[in-house]
Amino acid sequence: MQLFDWIILIVTLLFIVIYGAWKTKGSKNVEDFILGSNETPWHVVGLSVMATQASAITFLSTPGQAYHDGMGFVQFYFGLPIAMVVICVTFIPLYHKYKVYTAYEYLEKRFDLKTRSLAAILFLFQRGLGTGLTIYAPAIILSALLGWNLTYMNIIIGMLVIIYTFSGGTKAVNVTQKQQMFVIMSGMFITFFLILHYLPNDMTFTSALHIAGANDKMNIVNFSFDPEEKYTFWSGITGGFFLALAYFGTDQSQVGRYLSGRSVRESQMGLIMNGLLKVPMQFFILLTGVMVFVFFQFNPVPLNFNPNNKAMIEKSAYKGEYNALEKKLDDLSEDKKVINLLYIDQLNQDYDNPILRKELVALSNKEKDLRDRAKEIIVKADSNSETNDKDYVFFHFILNYLPKGLIGLLLAVIISAAMSSTASGLNALASTTAIDIYKRNVKEEKSERHYLYATKFFTLLWGIIAILFACIGTLFENLIQLVNIIGSIFYGTVLGIFLVGFYIHKVQSKAIFYSAVVSQLTIFIIYYYAIYIFPSGEEKLGYLWLNFIGAMLTIVISLLLQWTIFRKQRAITA
């Protein structure tokens, strides 16, 4: 980090915070604070929806995911465009018809207070955890790679977001996310083209794709029906569809973005914009990770990208053993560079040499073996160490290979992304707590100004809670997977409640409430016995299926309960 990097980082972040607070200060009432006075144009709705989902985890974790596992993660988003169409046709018109502040307000109008409260509490629990993670993810990476204090990083990022979210509510979130998306995508495009520029001079983009393909990084679509496979075409179209339907249709952090639209049509256009751009954006971010992999075929690469592990090993009795592996990796890197250059030369002559391709695969397998042995040493040195280093790959490249100035810009990208998703989370948590829990259970009449101040207070409270969650967080196998796993555990049940409310009019409040409780408890059990207790890569069920199972369980059980209730009522009247 040079002085120029610090200037770019600080100026960018301060501009976003000050601009957001200044542009949107002075909310007059709750409607102004939560719905932004319904003045948001469609393109801002679309950008805000995209920025809410595109957290710092997306830009830290996704390239590392692609570096290790290739492009297959893009299948996770295959169901998203279909979900956008369903939400535009069904969800948005109903939300606007009932003039709701939050998605869960609709559930009381359709069912009863306890169903509304159950859905709101499930949302508050999972979004509270998720918002803490959106702060924690960039903080832990920045603290590890730059030596910054983790707790201070959590507090700084959290406080920056609280300032303008507390000041301007939904308007502030929407206005700042427009700036943040510009910073984010500019930084990613510059980085992508710099990676291509850093590749050997005689290497074309097509050659880079060939090298990635030879190492199984370009397997985009997997049509396997194996439920143990995390990412397949079928899990993306079904589980990914249900996750996107639940996230964009029932999660207040997203619903709040398009409820602020000027009209039903403007809200719909914003979501369609997201549906059209989201998959290409994720494809591009994954492709950036694949290009980082290609770059490291010609440049030195560490045994483990997490610098904490290297520092810990240097002080342990296993230093010599680890250094011996590093020497082997250095020799292997030289061999890889030679073989890759030969392979490029053959490709330039329009010949894809199968012998060289096999040699590339063999060298990659040797490198993987060295990395696995290094992880074993790290665990022996400290059993509490996190050996997984996916979340550190992209940042290692940024710090060691980008020119000065761009490091500051990429840091601004990562922190801006954290701020955008955290701001939406805090705004949604405060809105849901104030409207669905507090206002609904206050018996005496209160003024609009009272509820405005209450919503601001809950913004501050949830901001502090999110910072506390971030401070006690622990690194999971991959942060982007952790966020999606937390969502998948809860989203299916909540989505099932909404789908019954929208489409199955015969099911009433008692049946849907108890079916949701049973469904959620069942999902906890399935998650524990099919996913949680198994080591990474050995799970018996891909977590995306939890969304489909949860929604289907809620629907089927509610139908069975309603039929039972109906039969009892008929028996009594008979």
DRENZA-859189 format. One record per residue (C-alpha): residue number from 1; x, y, z; residue in three letters. Coordinates in steps of 0.25 Angstrom, whole numbers. Example, Ala and Ser with C-alpha at 12.3 -4.5 7.8 and 13.67 -1.06 7.14 Angstrom:
2
(tiza 1,(49,-18,31),"ala")
(tiza 2,(55,-4,29),"ser")
END
This chain:
574
(tiza 1,(0,0,0),"met")
(tiza 2,(6,13,-5),"gln")
(tiza 3,(2,27,-1),"leu")
(tiza 4,(-6,28,-15),"phe")
(tiza 5,(-13,15,-11),"asp")
(tiza 6,(-17,21,2),"trp")
(tiza 7,(-22,34,-4),"ile")
(tiza 8,(-31,27,-14),"ile")
(tiza 9,(-37,17,-4),"leu")
(tiza 10,(-40,28,7),"ile")
(tiza 11,(-45,38,-4),"val")
(tiza 12,(-54,28,-10),"thr")
(tiza 13,(-60,23,3),"leu")
(tiza 14,(-62,37,9),"leu")
(tiza 15,(-69,42,-4),"phe")
(tiza 16,(-79,30,-3),"ile")
(tiza 17,(-82,32,12),"val")
(tiza 18,(-83,48,11),"ile")
(tiza 19,(-91,48,-2),"tyr")
(tiza 20,(-101,38,3),"gly")
(tiza 21,(-103,45,16),"ala")
(tiza 22,(-104,59,10),"trp")
(tiza 23,(-113,55,-2),"lys")
(tiza 24,(-123,48,6),"thr")
(tiza 25,(-124,55,20),"lys")
(tiza 26,(-137,59,26),"gly")
(tiza 27,(-147,48,25),"ser")
(tiza 28,(-160,53,29),"lys")
(tiza 29,(-168,40,32),"asn")
(tiza 30,(-167,25,32),"val")
(tiza 31,(-171,24,18),"glu")
(tiza 32,(-160,34,13),"asp")
(tiza 33,(-150,26,21),"phe")
(tiza 34,(-154,12,18),"ile")
(tiza 35,(-160,13,4),"leu")
(tiza 36,(-152,26,-1),"gly")
(tiza 37,(-165,33,-4),"ser")
(tiza 38,(-166,23,-16),"asn")
(tiza 39,(-158,32,-24),"glu")
(tiza 40,(-147,22,-29),"thr")
(tiza 41,(-146,20,-44),"pro")
(tiza 42,(-145,7,-50),"trp")
(tiza 43,(-130,7,-54),"his")
(tiza 44,(-126,11,-39),"val")
(tiza 45,(-136,0,-35),"val")
(tiza 46,(-128,-10,-43),"gly")
(tiza 47,(-114,-5,-39),"leu")
(tiza 48,(-118,-5,-24),"ser")
(tiza 49,(-124,-20,-25),"val")
(tiza 50,(-110,-24,-32),"met")
(tiza 51,(-102,-17,-22),"ala")
(tiza 52,(-109,-23,-10),"thr")
(tiza 53,(-106,-37,-15),"gln")
(tiza 54,(-92,-33,-20),"ala")
(tiza 55,(-85,-33,-6),"ser")
(tiza 56,(-71,-32,-3),"ala")
(tiza 57,(-72,-47,-2),"ile")
(tiza 58,(-75,-48,-17),"thr")
(tiza 59,(-62,-41,-21),"phe")
(tiza 60,(-53,-48,-11),"leu")
(tiza 61,(-59,-62,-11),"ser")
(tiza 62,(-64,-64,-25),"thr")
(tiza 63,(-50,-62,-32),"pro")
(tiza 64,(-44,-72,-22),"gly")
(tiza 65,(-55,-82,-24),"gln")
(tiza 66,(-53,-81,-39),"ala")
(tiza 67,(-37,-83,-37),"tyr")
(tiza 68,(-39,-96,-29),"his")
(tiza 69,(-52,-102,-36),"asp")
(tiza 70,(-54,-95,-49),"gly")
(tiza 71,(-66,-88,-55),"met")
(tiza 72,(-77,-98,-50),"gly")
(tiza 73,(-82,-89,-39),"phe")
(tiza 74,(-89,-80,-50),"val")
(tiza 75,(-99,-91,-50),"gln")
(tiza 76,(-104,-86,-36),"phe")
(tiza 77,(-110,-74,-44),"tyr")
(tiza 78,(-117,-82,-55),"phe")
(tiza 79,(-131,-81,-48),"gly")
(tiza 80,(-130,-66,-45),"leu")
(tiza 81,(-135,-60,-58),"pro")
(tiza 82,(-147,-69,-57),"ile")
(tiza 83,(-149,-65,-43),"ala")
(tiza 84,(-149,-50,-47),"met")
(tiza 85,(-161,-53,-57),"val")
(tiza 86,(-169,-60,-46),"val")
(tiza 87,(-167,-49,-36),"ile")
(tiza 88,(-170,-38,-46),"cys")
(tiza 89,(-183,-45,-50),"val")
(tiza 90,(-188,-49,-36),"thr")
(tiza 91,(-180,-43,-24),"phe")
(tiza 92,(-179,-28,-29),"ile")
(tiza 93,(-193,-26,-33),"pro")
(tiza 94,(-198,-32,-19),"leu")
(tiza 95,(-188,-24,-11),"tyr")
(tiza 96,(-193,-11,-18),"his")
(tiza 97,(-207,-14,-17),"lys")
(tiza 98,(-207,-16,-2),"tyr")
(tiza 99,(-197,-4,0),"lys")
(tiza 100,(-188,-11,9),"val")
(tiza 101,(-175,-6,16),"tyr")
(tiza 102,(-170,-20,17),"thr")
(tiza 103,(-172,-33,10),"ala")
(tiza 104,(-177,-39,23),"tyr")
(tiza 105,(-188,-29,25),"glu")
(tiza 106,(-195,-36,14),"tyr")
(tiza 107,(-195,-49,21),"leu")
(tiza 108,(-204,-44,32),"glu")
(tiza 109,(-214,-39,22),"lys")
(tiza 110,(-214,-52,16),"arg")
(tiza 111,(-213,-61,28),"phe")
(tiza 112,(-211,-56,42),"asp")
(tiza 113,(-201,-48,52),"leu")
(tiza 114,(-194,-61,57),"lys")
(tiza 115,(-191,-65,42),"thr")
(tiza 116,(-186,-51,39),"arg")
(tiza 117,(-177,-51,52),"ser")
(tiza 118,(-171,-65,49),"leu")
(tiza 119,(-167,-61,35),"ala")
(tiza 120,(-161,-48,41),"ala")
(tiza 121,(-154,-55,52),"ile")
(tiza 122,(-148,-65,42),"leu")
(tiza 123,(-143,-53,33),"phe")
(tiza 124,(-137,-45,45),"leu")
(tiza 125,(-129,-57,49),"phe")
(tiza 126,(-123,-61,36),"gln")
(tiza 127,(-121,-47,31),"arg")
(tiza 128,(-115,-43,44),"gly")
(tiza 129,(-105,-54,42),"leu")
(tiza 130,(-103,-51,28),"gly")
(tiza 131,(-101,-36,30),"thr")
(tiza 132,(-90,-39,40),"gly")
(tiza 133,(-83,-47,30),"leu")
(tiza 134,(-84,-36,19),"thr")
(tiza 135,(-75,-28,29),"ile")
(tiza 136,(-67,-40,34),"tyr")
(tiza 137,(-63,-45,20),"ala")
(tiza 138,(-55,-33,15),"pro")
(tiza 139,(-50,-30,29),"ala")
(tiza 140,(-43,-43,31),"ile")
(tiza 141,(-36,-43,18),"ile")
(tiza 142,(-31,-29,19),"leu")
(tiza 143,(-26,-31,33),"ser")
(tiza 144,(-19,-44,29),"ala")
(tiza 145,(-12,-38,17),"leu")
(tiza 146,(-10,-24,21),"leu")
(tiza 147,(-7,-27,36),"gly")
(tiza 148,(-19,-18,40),"trp")
(tiza 149,(-26,-21,53),"asn")
(tiza 150,(-38,-30,50),"leu")
(tiza 151,(-47,-24,61),"thr")
(tiza 152,(-44,-9,57),"tyr")
(tiza 153,(-47,-13,42),"met")
(tiza 154,(-61,-19,46),"asn")
(tiza 155,(-64,-6,54),"ile")
(tiza 156,(-59,3,43),"ile")
(tiza 157,(-67,-3,32),"ile")
(tiza 158,(-80,-5,41),"gly")
(tiza 159,(-79,10,45),"met")
(tiza 160,(-77,15,31),"leu")
(tiza 161,(-90,8,27),"val")
(tiza 162,(-98,12,39),"ile")
(tiza 163,(-95,27,37),"ile")
(tiza 164,(-102,28,24),"tyr")
(tiza 165,(-113,17,26),"thr")
(tiza 166,(-117,24,39),"phe")
(tiza 167,(-117,37,32),"ser")
(tiza 168,(-125,34,20),"gly")
(tiza 169,(-131,20,20),"gly")
(tiza 170,(-135,14,7),"thr")
(tiza 171,(-132,27,-1),"lys")
(tiza 172,(-118,27,4),"ala")
(tiza 173,(-116,12,1),"val")
(tiza 174,(-121,14,-13),"asn")
(tiza 175,(-113,26,-16),"val")
(tiza 176,(-100,21,-10),"thr")
(tiza 177,(-101,7,-17),"gln")
(tiza 178,(-102,14,-31),"lys")
(tiza 179,(-88,20,-28),"gln")
(tiza 180,(-83,7,-22),"gln")
(tiza 181,(-87,-2,-34),"met")
(tiza 182,(-79,8,-43),"phe")
(tiza 183,(-67,7,-34),"val")
(tiza 184,(-68,-8,-33),"ile")
(tiza 185,(-70,-11,-48),"met")
(tiza 186,(-59,-1,-52),"ser")
(tiza 187,(-49,-8,-43),"gly")
(tiza 188,(-53,-22,-47),"met")
(tiza 189,(-52,-19,-62),"phe")
(tiza 190,(-38,-12,-60),"ile")
(tiza 191,(-33,-24,-53),"thr")
(tiza 192,(-38,-34,-63),"phe")
(tiza 193,(-31,-26,-75),"phe")
(tiza 194,(-18,-25,-66),"leu")
(tiza 195,(-18,-40,-64),"ile")
(tiza 196,(-18,-42,-79),"leu")
(tiza 197,(-7,-32,-81),"his")
(tiza 198,(2,-39,-71),"tyr")
(tiza 199,(1,-52,-78),"leu")
(tiza 200,(13,-56,-88),"pro")
(tiza 201,(13,-47,-100),"asn")
(tiza 202,(11,-58,-110),"asp")
(tiza 203,(-2,-63,-102),"met")
(tiza 204,(-16,-60,-107),"thr")
(tiza 205,(-28,-60,-99),"phe")
(tiza 206,(-32,-73,-107),"thr")
(tiza 207,(-19,-79,-102),"ser")
(tiza 208,(-22,-75,-88),"ala")
(tiza 209,(-36,-82,-89),"leu")
(tiza 210,(-29,-94,-95),"his")
(tiza 211,(-20,-95,-83),"ile")
(tiza 212,(-31,-93,-73),"ala")
(tiza 213,(-39,-104,-81),"gly")
(tiza 214,(-28,-114,-80),"ala")
(tiza 215,(-28,-112,-65),"asn")
(tiza 216,(-43,-114,-64),"asp")
(tiza 217,(-46,-100,-61),"lys")
(tiza 218,(-56,-97,-72),"met")
(tiza 219,(-66,-108,-69),"asn")
(tiza 220,(-78,-98,-69),"ile")
(tiza 221,(-90,-108,-69),"val")
(tiza 222,(-91,-121,-62),"asn")
(tiza 223,(-104,-129,-65),"phe")
(tiza 224,(-101,-140,-54),"ser")
(tiza 225,(-113,-144,-46),"phe")
(tiza 226,(-104,-148,-34),"asp")
(tiza 227,(-110,-140,-22),"pro")
(tiza 228,(-96,-140,-15),"glu")
(tiza 229,(-91,-131,-26),"glu")
(tiza 230,(-92,-116,-21),"lys")
(tiza 231,(-94,-109,-34),"tyr")
(tiza 232,(-101,-115,-46),"thr")
(tiza 233,(-110,-110,-57),"phe")
(tiza 234,(-122,-117,-49),"trp")
(tiza 235,(-119,-112,-36),"ser")
(tiza 236,(-117,-98,-42),"gly")
(tiza 237,(-130,-98,-49),"ile")
(tiza 238,(-138,-104,-37),"thr")
(tiza 239,(-131,-101,-24),"gly")
(tiza 240,(-125,-88,-30),"gly")
(tiza 241,(-138,-84,-35),"phe")
(tiza 242,(-145,-86,-21),"phe")
(tiza 243,(-133,-79,-14),"leu")
(tiza 244,(-134,-67,-24),"ala")
(tiza 245,(-150,-67,-23),"leu")
(tiza 246,(-148,-66,-7),"ala")
(tiza 247,(-137,-56,-7),"tyr")
(tiza 248,(-142,-46,-17),"phe")
(tiza 249,(-157,-49,-14),"gly")
(tiza 250,(-158,-50,1),"thr")
(tiza 251,(-145,-45,7),"asp")
(tiza 252,(-147,-30,12),"gln")
(tiza 253,(-133,-26,8),"ser")
(tiza 254,(-137,-28,-7),"gln")
(tiza 255,(-152,-26,-6),"val")
(tiza 256,(-149,-12,0),"gly")
(tiza 257,(-141,-8,-12),"arg")
(tiza 258,(-152,-10,-22),"tyr")
(tiza 259,(-164,-6,-13),"leu")
(tiza 260,(-157,8,-14),"ser")
(tiza 261,(-160,8,-29),"gly")
(tiza 262,(-168,19,-35),"arg")
(tiza 263,(-179,9,-40),"ser")
(tiza 264,(-181,-6,-42),"val")
(tiza 265,(-175,-4,-56),"arg")
(tiza 266,(-162,3,-51),"glu")
(tiza 267,(-160,-8,-40),"ser")
(tiza 268,(-162,-19,-50),"gln")
(tiza 269,(-153,-13,-60),"met")
(tiza 270,(-142,-12,-49),"gly")
(tiza 271,(-143,-27,-46),"leu")
(tiza 272,(-143,-31,-61),"ile")
(tiza 273,(-130,-22,-62),"met")
(tiza 274,(-125,-31,-51),"asn")
(tiza 275,(-129,-44,-57),"gly")
(tiza 276,(-122,-40,-70),"leu")
(tiza 277,(-109,-35,-65),"leu")
(tiza 278,(-107,-44,-52),"lys")
(tiza 279,(-103,-57,-59),"val")
(tiza 280,(-93,-50,-69),"pro")
(tiza 281,(-87,-42,-57),"met")
(tiza 282,(-85,-54,-49),"gln")
(tiza 283,(-79,-61,-61),"phe")
(tiza 284,(-69,-50,-63),"phe")
(tiza 285,(-65,-50,-48),"ile")
(tiza 286,(-63,-65,-49),"leu")
(tiza 287,(-55,-64,-62),"leu")
(tiza 288,(-46,-53,-55),"thr")
(tiza 289,(-43,-64,-45),"gly")
(tiza 290,(-40,-74,-56),"val")
(tiza 291,(-30,-64,-62),"met")
(tiza 292,(-23,-62,-49),"val")
(tiza 293,(-21,-77,-49),"phe")
(tiza 294,(-15,-76,-63),"val")
(tiza 295,(-6,-65,-59),"phe")
(tiza 296,(-1,-73,-48),"phe")
(tiza 297,(3,-84,-58),"gln")
(tiza 298,(14,-74,-61),"phe")
(tiza 299,(17,-68,-48),"asn")
(tiza 300,(21,-72,-34),"pro")
(tiza 301,(10,-77,-25),"val")
(tiza 302,(10,-79,-10),"pro")
(tiza 303,(7,-93,-4),"leu")
(tiza 304,(-5,-87,4),"asn")
(tiza 305,(-10,-73,0),"phe")
(tiza 306,(-14,-70,15),"asn")
(tiza 307,(-2,-62,20),"pro")
(tiza 308,(-6,-65,35),"asn")
(tiza 309,(-3,-80,32),"asn")
(tiza 310,(11,-77,27),"lys")
(tiza 311,(14,-67,39),"ala")
(tiza 312,(10,-78,48),"met")
(tiza 313,(18,-89,41),"ile")
(tiza 314,(31,-80,42),"glu")
(tiza 315,(30,-81,57),"lys")
(tiza 316,(27,-96,58),"ser")
(tiza 317,(35,-108,59),"ala")
(tiza 318,(30,-112,45),"tyr")
(tiza 319,(37,-100,38),"lys")
(tiza 320,(47,-109,31),"gly")
(tiza 321,(37,-119,26),"glu")
(tiza 322,(28,-108,21),"tyr")
(tiza 323,(40,-101,14),"asn")
(tiza 324,(44,-114,7),"ala")
(tiza 325,(30,-114,1),"leu")
(tiza 326,(31,-100,-3),"glu")
(tiza 327,(44,-103,-11),"lys")
(tiza 328,(37,-115,-18),"lys")
(tiza 329,(26,-105,-22),"leu")
(tiza 330,(36,-95,-27),"asp")
(tiza 331,(43,-106,-36),"asp")
(tiza 332,(29,-110,-40),"leu")
(tiza 333,(25,-96,-44),"ser")
(tiza 334,(37,-95,-53),"glu")
(tiza 335,(33,-108,-60),"asp")
(tiza 336,(19,-103,-61),"lys")
(tiza 337,(24,-90,-68),"lys")
(tiza 338,(32,-98,-78),"val")
(tiza 339,(21,-107,-82),"ile")
(tiza 340,(11,-96,-83),"asn")
(tiza 341,(20,-88,-92),"leu")
(tiza 342,(22,-100,-101),"leu")
(tiza 343,(7,-103,-101),"tyr")
(tiza 344,(4,-88,-105),"ile")
(tiza 345,(14,-90,-116),"asp")
(tiza 346,(7,-102,-121),"gln")
(tiza 347,(-7,-95,-120),"leu")
(tiza 348,(-1,-83,-128),"asn")
(tiza 349,(1,-93,-139),"gln")
(tiza 350,(-13,-98,-138),"asp")
(tiza 351,(-9,-111,-131),"tyr")
(tiza 352,(-15,-115,-118),"asp")
(tiza 353,(-4,-125,-114),"asn")
(tiza 354,(-11,-136,-106),"pro")
(tiza 355,(3,-141,-100),"ile")
(tiza 356,(6,-127,-94),"leu")
(tiza 357,(-9,-126,-89),"arg")
(tiza 358,(-7,-138,-81),"lys")
(tiza 359,(6,-133,-76),"glu")
(tiza 360,(-1,-120,-71),"leu")
(tiza 361,(-12,-129,-64),"val")
(tiza 362,(-1,-137,-57),"ala")
(tiza 363,(7,-125,-52),"leu")
(tiza 364,(-6,-119,-47),"ser")
(tiza 365,(-9,-132,-39),"asn")
(tiza 366,(5,-131,-33),"lys")
(tiza 367,(3,-117,-29),"glu")
(tiza 368,(-10,-121,-23),"lys")
(tiza 369,(-3,-132,-15),"asp")
(tiza 370,(7,-122,-10),"leu")
(tiza 371,(-4,-113,-5),"arg")
(tiza 372,(-11,-124,2),"asp")
(tiza 373,(2,-129,9),"arg")
(tiza 374,(4,-114,13),"ala")
(tiza 375,(-10,-114,19),"lys")
(tiza 376,(-7,-126,27),"glu")
(tiza 377,(6,-119,33),"ile")
(tiza 378,(-2,-107,36),"ile")
(tiza 379,(-12,-115,44),"val")
(tiza 380,(-1,-122,51),"lys")
(tiza 381,(5,-109,55),"ala")
(tiza 382,(-8,-103,60),"asp")
(tiza 383,(-21,-111,59),"ser")
(tiza 384,(-29,-99,60),"asn")
(tiza 385,(-23,-93,47),"ser")
(tiza 386,(-32,-91,35),"glu")
(tiza 387,(-25,-98,23),"thr")
(tiza 388,(-35,-94,13),"asn")
(tiza 389,(-30,-82,5),"asp")
(tiza 390,(-40,-79,-6),"lys")
(tiza 391,(-44,-66,0),"asp")
(tiza 392,(-29,-61,-1),"tyr")
(tiza 393,(-26,-64,-15),"val")
(tiza 394,(-31,-52,-22),"phe")
(tiza 395,(-26,-43,-11),"phe")
(tiza 396,(-12,-49,-12),"his")
(tiza 397,(-12,-45,-27),"phe")
(tiza 398,(-17,-31,-24),"ile")
(tiza 399,(-6,-28,-14),"leu")
(tiza 400,(6,-34,-21),"asn")
(tiza 401,(3,-31,-36),"tyr")
(tiza 402,(-5,-19,-38),"leu")
(tiza 403,(1,-5,-40),"pro")
(tiza 404,(0,5,-29),"lys")
(tiza 405,(-13,13,-29),"gly")
(tiza 406,(-20,1,-34),"leu")
(tiza 407,(-18,-6,-21),"ile")
(tiza 408,(-25,5,-14),"gly")
(tiza 409,(-36,4,-24),"leu")
(tiza 410,(-38,-11,-22),"leu")
(tiza 411,(-38,-9,-7),"leu")
(tiza 412,(-49,2,-9),"ala")
(tiza 413,(-57,-8,-18),"val")
(tiza 414,(-57,-19,-7),"ile")
(tiza 415,(-60,-9,4),"ile")
(tiza 416,(-71,-2,-5),"ser")
(tiza 417,(-77,-16,-8),"ala")
(tiza 418,(-77,-19,7),"ala")
(tiza 419,(-84,-6,10),"met")
(tiza 420,(-95,-7,-1),"ser")
(tiza 421,(-100,-21,4),"ser")
(tiza 422,(-98,-17,19),"thr")
(tiza 423,(-106,-4,17),"ala")
(tiza 424,(-118,-12,10),"ser")
(tiza 425,(-117,-22,21),"gly")
(tiza 426,(-118,-12,32),"leu")
(tiza 427,(-129,-4,25),"asn")
(tiza 428,(-137,-17,24),"ala")
(tiza 429,(-134,-22,38),"leu")
(tiza 430,(-138,-8,44),"ala")
(tiza 431,(-151,-7,35),"ser")
(tiza 432,(-155,-22,39),"thr")
(tiza 433,(-153,-20,54),"thr")
(tiza 434,(-160,-6,54),"ala")
(tiza 435,(-172,-10,45),"ile")
(tiza 436,(-174,-25,47),"asp")
(tiza 437,(-170,-26,62),"ile")
(tiza 438,(-170,-13,69),"tyr")
(tiza 439,(-182,-5,62),"lys")
(tiza 440,(-191,-17,61),"arg")
(tiza 441,(-190,-20,76),"asn")
(tiza 442,(-191,-6,81),"val")
(tiza 443,(-205,-4,87),"lys")
(tiza 444,(-206,11,89),"glu")
(tiza 445,(-206,21,77),"glu")
(tiza 446,(-192,27,73),"lys")
(tiza 447,(-189,38,64),"ser")
(tiza 448,(-182,36,50),"glu")
(tiza 449,(-170,43,55),"arg")
(tiza 450,(-169,33,67),"his")
(tiza 451,(-168,21,57),"tyr")
(tiza 452,(-158,29,49),"leu")
(tiza 453,(-149,30,61),"tyr")
(tiza 454,(-152,16,65),"ala")
(tiza 455,(-147,11,51),"thr")
(tiza 456,(-135,19,52),"lys")
(tiza 457,(-132,14,66),"phe")
(tiza 458,(-133,-1,61),"phe")
(tiza 459,(-124,3,49),"thr")
(tiza 460,(-113,7,60),"leu")
(tiza 461,(-117,-5,68),"leu")
(tiza 462,(-115,-15,57),"trp")
(tiza 463,(-103,-9,52),"gly")
(tiza 464,(-96,-11,66),"ile")
(tiza 465,(-102,-26,66),"ile")
(tiza 466,(-96,-28,52),"ala")
(tiza 467,(-82,-22,56),"ile")
(tiza 468,(-83,-32,68),"leu")
(tiza 469,(-86,-44,59),"phe")
(tiza 470,(-75,-40,50),"ala")
(tiza 471,(-65,-39,62),"cys")
(tiza 472,(-68,-53,67),"ile")
(tiza 473,(-69,-59,53),"gly")
(tiza 474,(-61,-71,48),"thr")
(tiza 475,(-56,-74,34),"leu")
(tiza 476,(-64,-85,27),"phe")
(tiza 477,(-59,-94,15),"glu")
(tiza 478,(-63,-82,6),"asn")
(tiza 479,(-70,-70,10),"leu")
(tiza 480,(-79,-69,-2),"ile")
(tiza 481,(-84,-83,1),"gln")
(tiza 482,(-86,-80,16),"leu")
(tiza 483,(-95,-68,12),"val")
(tiza 484,(-103,-76,3),"asn")
(tiza 485,(-104,-88,12),"ile")
(tiza 486,(-110,-79,23),"ile")
(tiza 487,(-120,-74,13),"gly")
(tiza 488,(-123,-88,8),"ser")
(tiza 489,(-126,-93,22),"ile")
(tiza 490,(-137,-82,24),"phe")
(tiza 491,(-142,-78,11),"tyr")
(tiza 492,(-149,-90,6),"gly")
(tiza 493,(-159,-90,18),"thr")
(tiza 494,(-162,-75,17),"val")
(tiza 495,(-164,-76,2),"leu")
(tiza 496,(-173,-88,4),"gly")
(tiza 497,(-182,-78,13),"ile")
(tiza 498,(-182,-68,2),"phe")
(tiza 499,(-185,-77,-10),"leu")
(tiza 500,(-197,-83,-2),"val")
(tiza 501,(-202,-69,1),"gly")
(tiza 502,(-201,-65,-14),"phe")
(tiza 503,(-206,-78,-21),"tyr")
(tiza 504,(-214,-87,-11),"ile")
(tiza 505,(-225,-79,-6),"his")
(tiza 506,(-232,-91,2),"lys")
(tiza 507,(-221,-92,12),"val")
(tiza 508,(-223,-83,24),"gln")
(tiza 509,(-215,-78,35),"ser")
(tiza 510,(-214,-90,45),"lys")
(tiza 511,(-210,-100,34),"ala")
(tiza 512,(-199,-91,29),"ile")
(tiza 513,(-193,-87,42),"phe")
(tiza 514,(-191,-101,47),"tyr")
(tiza 515,(-187,-106,34),"ser")
(tiza 516,(-176,-95,34),"ala")
(tiza 517,(-171,-99,48),"val")
(tiza 518,(-171,-114,44),"val")
(tiza 519,(-164,-111,31),"ser")
(tiza 520,(-153,-102,37),"gln")
(tiza 521,(-150,-112,48),"leu")
(tiza 522,(-149,-123,37),"thr")
(tiza 523,(-139,-115,29),"ile")
(tiza 524,(-130,-113,42),"phe")
(tiza 525,(-130,-128,43),"ile")
(tiza 526,(-127,-131,28),"ile")
(tiza 527,(-116,-120,28),"tyr")
(tiza 528,(-109,-126,40),"tyr")
(tiza 529,(-110,-141,36),"tyr")
(tiza 530,(-108,-139,21),"ala")
(tiza 531,(-98,-127,21),"ile")
(tiza 532,(-92,-122,34),"tyr")
(tiza 533,(-86,-135,40),"ile")
(tiza 534,(-79,-138,27),"phe")
(tiza 535,(-65,-132,23),"pro")
(tiza 536,(-65,-123,11),"ser")
(tiza 537,(-67,-130,-2),"gly")
(tiza 538,(-74,-142,5),"glu")
(tiza 539,(-88,-136,7),"glu")
(tiza 540,(-99,-145,4),"lys")
(tiza 541,(-108,-134,-1),"leu")
(tiza 542,(-104,-121,-9),"gly")
(tiza 543,(-109,-109,0),"tyr")
(tiza 544,(-117,-103,-11),"leu")
(tiza 545,(-127,-114,-10),"trp")
(tiza 546,(-131,-109,4),"leu")
(tiza 547,(-138,-97,-3),"asn")
(tiza 548,(-147,-107,-12),"phe")
(tiza 549,(-149,-117,0),"ile")
(tiza 550,(-153,-106,10),"gly")
(tiza 551,(-163,-99,0),"ala")
(tiza 552,(-169,-113,-4),"met")
(tiza 553,(-170,-118,10),"leu")
(tiza 554,(-177,-105,15),"thr")
(tiza 555,(-187,-106,3),"ile")
(tiza 556,(-190,-121,4),"val")
(tiza 557,(-191,-121,19),"ile")
(tiza 558,(-200,-109,19),"ser")
(tiza 559,(-210,-115,9),"leu")
(tiza 560,(-210,-128,17),"leu")
(tiza 561,(-213,-120,30),"leu")
(tiza 562,(-224,-112,23),"gln")
(tiza 563,(-230,-125,18),"trp")
(tiza 564,(-230,-131,32),"thr")
(tiza 565,(-236,-118,38),"ile")
(tiza 566,(-247,-118,27),"phe")
(tiza 567,(-250,-132,30),"arg")
(tiza 568,(-252,-130,45),"lys")
(tiza 569,(-260,-118,42),"gln")
(tiza 570,(-269,-126,33),"arg")
(tiza 571,(-270,-137,44),"ala")
(tiza 572,(-275,-127,54),"ile")
(tiza 573,(-285,-120,45),"thr")
(tiza 574,(-290,-134,41),"ala")
END
